[in-house]
């Protein structure tokens, strides 16, 4: 069993009368500054999940809650951050949304630079000798458009995964951009845990650190990958909409 996968859609409703962003109801924010969301699984629970199909009922319930409940933070609202509301000559003030598959956040610093400092990103891009002039021109145009986006949708975003140094990529980017956010878990990566668990019958586990068995930091590994919405508008409520699973890769 390589992962628990449920396709998801993060729903965001935009009310044009006040240009207020809100995801469709499920988690309602009573304390807008506080992070709200489900409990994550401990490393021992992840090992149990990787080695038992189906998992014990209490763990299945906790997993279901994690996969169906979004994390929501309105820290930017509490700090008094306001939307940029870019102006387009032929339309006037607009709500600009951007969508970006950030490949799990493995290049998080470059993503942050593109969203916060267009000139800095372009300067860095010019140092890439393999970048064609036409590609640089397109990147320059797109990165300048990004600066005015008050809502940014991110796909393939890690939280607590070793390849991205166990960072909460959504939170890091939201804080750097001073944006509120909602994050939904699409699946939990169990490959390394499943392979490591196969070794447990061959070694003396009490005398072996779990990190040596799994090649992971048990204190920091969460294994979450999902989608996120960053917004300069407050997120009043949110829910995850699961789509039917048509293919298990």
C-alpha positions in Angstrom: 0.0 0.0 0.0 1.8 3.1 -1.2 -0.6 5.8 -0.2 -4.1 6.6 0.9 -5.5 8.7 -1.9 -8.8 10.6 -2.2 -9.0 13.2 -5.0 -10.1 16.5 -3.7 -11.4 19.9 -4.7 -10.9 22.9 -2.4 -13.9 25.1 -2.8 -13.6 28.9 -2.7 -16.6 31.2 -3.1 -16.0 34.8 -4.0 -18.7 37.3 -3.1 -18.3 40.2 -5.5 -20.3 42.7 -3.5 -17.5 43.0 -0.9 -14.9 41.0 -2.7 -14.7 38.7 0.3 -13.2 35.3 -0.2 -14.7 32.3 1.6 -14.5 28.6 1.1 -17.7 26.7 1.2 -18.8 25.8 4.8 -17.3 23.0 6.9 -14.7 24.6 9.1 -16.0 28.0 10.4 -13.5 30.4 11.9 -14.5 31.7 15.3 -11.0 32.9 16.1 -9.7 34.3 12.8 -6.1 34.4 13.8 -5.9 30.8 15.0 -5.0 27.9 12.8 -7.9 25.5 12.7 -7.8 21.9 11.4 -7.6 18.2 12.1 -5.1 16.3 14.1 -2.2 14.8 12.1 -1.1 11.1 12.5 1.8 10.2 14.8 4.7 8.2 13.3 3.5 5.1 15.0 0.1 5.6 13.6 1.6 6.0 10.1 3.4 2.7 10.6 0.2 1.0 11.6 -1.6 2.5 8.6 1.2 1.3 6.2 1.1 -2.2 7.6 -2.7 -2.8 8.1 -5.3 -2.9 5.4 -7.9 -2.0 6.6 -6.4 -0.1 9.6 -8.0 -0.4 13.1 -11.3 1.4 13.3 -10.2 4.3 15.6 -7.2 5.0 13.2 -9.5 4.8 10.2 -11.8 7.4 11.8 -8.9 9.7 12.5 -7.6 9.3 8.9 -11.1 10.0 7.5 -11.2 13.2 9.6 -7.8 14.3 8.4 -8.7 13.7 4.7 -12.0 15.5 4.9 -11.2 18.5 7.1 -9.2 21.5 5.9 -6.6 23.5 7.7 -7.6 27.2 7.8 -5.5 30.2 9.0 -6.5 33.8 8.9 -3.3 35.2 10.4 -3.0 37.8 7.6 -6.4 39.2 8.5 -5.5 39.5 12.1 -2.4 41.5 11.0 -4.6 43.9 9.1 -3.4 42.8 5.6 -5.7 44.1 2.8 -6.1 42.9 -0.8 -4.1 44.6 -3.5 -7.2 44.8 -5.9 -5.2 45.4 -9.1 -6.6 47.8 -11.7 -7.0 46.9 -15.3 -7.6 49.8 -17.7 -10.5 48.3 -19.6 -12.2 46.8 -16.6 -11.3 48.8 -13.5 -10.5 47.0 -10.2 -10.4 43.2 -10.6 -10.0 40.1 -8.5 -6.9 38.3 -9.9 -6.5 34.6 -9.2 -3.4 32.6 -10.0 -2.9 28.8 -10.1 0.5 27.1 -9.8 1.5 23.5 -9.5 4.6 24.0 -7.4 5.8 20.4 -7.5 5.5 19.8 -3.8 7.5 22.9 -2.9 10.9 21.4 -3.6 11.9 24.9 -5.0 10.1 26.8 -2.3 12.5 29.7 -2.2 12.1 30.3 -6.0 8.3 30.1 -5.6 8.4 32.6 -2.8 10.6 34.9 -4.8 8.2 34.7 -7.8 5.3 35.7 -5.7 6.9 38.4 -3.7 9.7 40.0 -5.7 9.3 40.1 -9.5 12.6 42.0 -10.1 14.5 39.6 -7.9 13.0 36.6 -9.7 13.9 38.0 -13.1 17.4 38.8 -12.0 17.8 35.2 -10.8 16.3 33.8 -14.0 18.7 35.7 -16.2 21.6 33.7 -14.5 20.1 30.5 -16.0 22.2 30.2 -19.2 19.9 27.5 -20.6 16.9 29.8 -20.5 15.8 30.9 -24.0 15.1 34.6 -24.5 11.5 33.8 -25.4 11.1 31.8 -22.2 12.6 34.7 -20.2 10.2 37.1 -21.8 7.2 34.9 -21.0 8.4 34.4 -17.4 8.9 38.1 -17.0 5.3 38.8 -18.1 3.8 36.1 -15.9 5.8 36.9 -12.8 4.7 40.5 -12.9 1.0 39.3 -13.2 1.6 37.2 -10.1 2.4 40.2 -7.9 -1.2 41.4 -8.2 -2.9 38.1 -7.4 -5.0 38.3 -4.3 -5.9 34.6 -4.5 -3.3 32.0 -5.3 -4.2 28.3 -5.8 -1.3 25.9 -5.2 -1.2 22.2 -6.3 1.1 19.4 -5.0 2.0 21.0 -1.7 4.0 19.2 1.0 3.6 19.3 4.7 6.1 17.3 6.9 7.8 15.4 4.1 11.6 14.7 4.0 12.1 15.9 0.4 11.0 19.4 1.4 12.9 19.3 4.7 9.8 18.6 6.7 8.5 22.1 6.1 4.9 23.2 6.1 5.2 24.7 2.6 1.7 26.3 2.6 2.2 28.0 6.0 5.7 29.2 5.0 4.5 30.7 1.7 1.4 32.2 3.3 3.5 33.9 6.0 6.0 35.2 3.5 3.2 36.6 1.3 1.1 37.8 4.3 -1.9 35.8 3.1 -4.6 33.7 4.8 -4.8 30.1 3.7 -6.7 26.9 3.5 -5.0 23.5 3.0 -6.5 20.2 2.2 -4.8 16.8 2.4 -5.1 14.8 -0.8 -3.1 11.8 0.3 -0.5 10.6 2.8 2.8 9.2 1.5 3.6 5.9 3.1 6.1 4.4 0.6 9.2 4.8 2.8 7.3 3.7 5.9 5.9 0.6 4.1 9.4 -0.4 2.9 10.9 0.3 6.3 8.3 -1.7 8.1 9.3 -4.8 6.0 12.7 -4.6 7.8 11.2 -4.8 11.2 11.0 -8.6 11.2 14.7 -8.8 10.4 16.1 -6.5 13.1 16.0 -5.9 16.8 13.7 -2.9 16.8 14.2 -1.9 20.5 17.9 -1.3 19.8 17.5 0.5 16.5 16.4 4.1 16.0 13.4 4.4 13.8 15.3 6.9 11.6 17.7 4.2 10.7 14.9 1.8 9.7 12.8 4.2 7.6 15.4 6.9 6.6 13.0 9.5 8.0 12.8 11.7 11.1 9.9 10.2 13.0 9.5 13.4 15.1 8.8 15.6 12.0 7.4 13.2 9.3 3.7 13.8 8.5 3.7 12.6 4.9 1.0 15.0 3.8 0.5 16.2 0.2 -2.4 18.3 -0.9 -3.7 21.5 -2.4 -3.9 25.0 -0.9 -5.6 28.3 -1.5 -3.8 31.5 -0.3 -5.9 34.6 -0.1 -5.6 38.2 1.0 -9.3 38.1 1.6 -10.4 36.5 4.9 -11.5 32.8 4.7 -14.6 32.5 6.7 -15.4 28.9 6.2 -14.0 26.0 4.2 -14.6 22.4 3.2 -13.1 19.7 1.0 -15.0 18.1 -1.8 -13.8 14.5 -2.5 -14.1 13.3 -6.1 -14.6 9.7 -7.0 -11.4 7.7 -7.3 -11.0 6.4 -10.8 -7.4 5.3 -10.7 -5.0 4.3 -8.0 -1.4 4.9 -9.1 
